[in-house]
Amino acid sequence: MAAATSEVPIVFSSLHRRLAVEGDPVVRVSLILAIAQLAREHQDERAPAWARELWSDPGRSPEIRIGAGLAWLCLVGDPVPDELRALLTDPSTDQCSDLFQRVPWLGPVDANSGLRRCIHEMLTPDVPWHSVR
């Protein structure tokens, strides 16, 4: 949308407003990732703090926290905070695999180990997936 309209601030605002009221968890995750992608493309310096606020809030739903954690990893080159690493590697994260399988932004996610593989590749890109299974 932003590329088509060249109205990046309007698109950002629209995506954030939709996220605030969206009830479908798959759409919420997709909105988070869309906002992060747009922020990365347009070098929005506020986006990492926004994503961190989402993933670090224990009152948020697991899919919001995981999606925001993945978004944060895409937005920064900083070392992964222990709190985020704990969230993403917690065994309960696997309960969101089916949901993340339906998120169109994440191609290699499947119902078995796709979310875990995606997280592994983002946290430890230098360690081949097949060596940790």
C-alpha positions as CSV (number, residue, x, y, z in Angstrom):
1,M,0.0,0.0,0.0
2,A,2.8,2.4,0.9
3,A,4.6,1.9,-2.4
4,A,1.4,2.3,-4.4
5,T,0.2,5.5,-2.6
6,S,3.6,7.0,-1.6
7,E,1.7,8.1,1.6
8,V,3.9,6.1,4.1
9,P,2.7,8.0,7.2
10,I,-1.0,7.4,6.3
11,V,-0.3,3.7,5.7
12,F,1.6,3.4,9.0
13,S,-1.2,5.0,10.9
14,S,-3.8,2.8,9.2
15,L,-1.9,-0.4,10.0
16,H,-1.5,0.6,13.6
17,R,-5.2,1.5,13.9
18,R,-6.2,-1.8,12.4
19,L,-3.8,-3.7,14.8
20,A,-5.4,-2.0,17.8
21,V,-8.9,-3.4,16.9
22,E,-8.1,-6.6,15.0
23,G,-9.5,-9.8,16.6
24,D,-8.0,-12.4,14.3
25,P,-4.6,-13.5,15.7
26,V,-3.3,-14.4,12.2
27,V,-4.1,-10.9,10.9
28,R,-2.6,-9.3,14.1
29,V,0.7,-11.1,13.4
30,S,0.5,-10.2,9.7
31,L,-0.1,-6.5,10.7
32,I,2.9,-6.5,13.0
33,L,5.2,-8.0,10.3
34,A,3.8,-5.6,7.7
35,I,4.5,-2.6,10.0
36,A,8.0,-3.9,10.6
37,Q,8.7,-4.4,6.9
38,L,7.5,-1.0,6.1
39,A,9.5,0.5,8.9
40,R,12.6,-1.3,7.8
41,E,12.2,-0.1,4.2
42,H,11.6,3.5,5.3
43,Q,14.1,3.4,8.2
44,D,11.6,4.3,10.8
45,E,13.7,4.7,13.9
46,R,10.7,4.3,16.2
47,A,9.8,0.8,15.1
48,P,12.4,-1.2,17.1
49,A,11.1,0.4,20.4
50,W,7.5,-0.2,19.3
51,A,8.3,-3.9,18.6
52,R,10.2,-4.2,21.8
53,E,7.3,-2.8,23.7
54,L,5.0,-5.5,22.2
55,W,7.2,-8.5,22.8
56,S,8.3,-7.5,26.3
57,D,4.7,-7.0,27.6
58,P,3.7,-10.2,29.4
59,G,0.1,-9.0,29.3
60,R,0.0,-9.4,25.5
61,S,-1.1,-12.6,23.8
62,P,1.6,-15.1,22.8
63,E,1.2,-14.6,19.1
64,I,1.6,-10.8,19.5
65,R,4.7,-11.2,21.6
66,I,6.2,-13.8,19.2
67,G,5.4,-11.8,16.1
68,A,6.8,-8.7,17.6
69,G,9.9,-10.5,18.7
70,L,10.4,-11.7,15.1
71,A,9.8,-8.2,13.8
72,W,12.3,-6.8,16.3
73,L,14.9,-9.2,15.1
74,C,14.3,-8.0,11.6
75,L,14.6,-4.4,12.6
76,V,17.8,-4.4,14.5
77,G,21.3,-5.9,14.4
78,D,21.6,-5.7,18.2
79,P,22.4,-8.8,20.3
80,V,19.2,-10.6,21.3
81,P,18.1,-9.7,24.8
82,D,17.9,-12.6,27.2
83,E,14.2,-11.9,27.8
84,L,13.5,-12.2,24.0
85,R,15.6,-15.3,23.6
86,A,13.7,-16.9,26.6
87,L,10.3,-16.0,25.0
88,L,11.2,-17.4,21.6
89,T,12.9,-20.5,22.8
90,D,10.3,-21.4,25.4
91,P,8.7,-24.8,24.6
92,S,5.2,-23.2,24.9
93,T,6.0,-21.1,21.8
94,D,5.4,-24.3,19.7
95,Q,1.7,-24.0,20.6
96,C,1.6,-21.1,18.1
97,S,3.0,-23.2,15.2
98,D,-0.4,-23.8,13.6
99,L,-1.3,-20.1,13.8
100,F,2.1,-19.0,12.3
101,Q,1.7,-21.5,9.5
102,R,-1.3,-19.3,8.3
103,V,0.7,-16.1,8.4
104,P,1.6,-15.3,4.8
105,W,4.7,-13.3,5.8
106,L,6.5,-16.5,7.0
107,G,7.0,-18.9,4.1
108,P,8.9,-21.8,5.7
109,V,6.7,-22.3,8.7
110,D,4.8,-25.6,9.0
111,A,2.7,-27.3,11.7
112,N,5.5,-29.5,13.0
113,S,8.7,-27.6,13.5
114,G,8.5,-24.6,11.1
115,L,8.1,-21.9,13.7
116,R,10.9,-23.4,15.8
117,R,13.1,-23.6,12.6
118,C,12.3,-20.0,11.7
119,I,13.2,-18.9,15.3
120,H,16.3,-21.0,15.2
121,E,17.4,-19.4,11.9
122,M,16.8,-15.9,13.2
123,L,18.6,-16.5,16.5
124,T,21.4,-18.6,15.3
125,P,21.9,-18.2,11.5
126,D,25.4,-19.7,11.7
127,V,24.1,-23.0,13.1
128,P,22.5,-25.3,10.5
129,W,19.0,-26.4,11.4
130,H,19.7,-30.1,10.7
131,S,22.5,-30.1,13.4
132,V,20.1,-29.2,16.2
133,R,17.2,-31.5,15.6
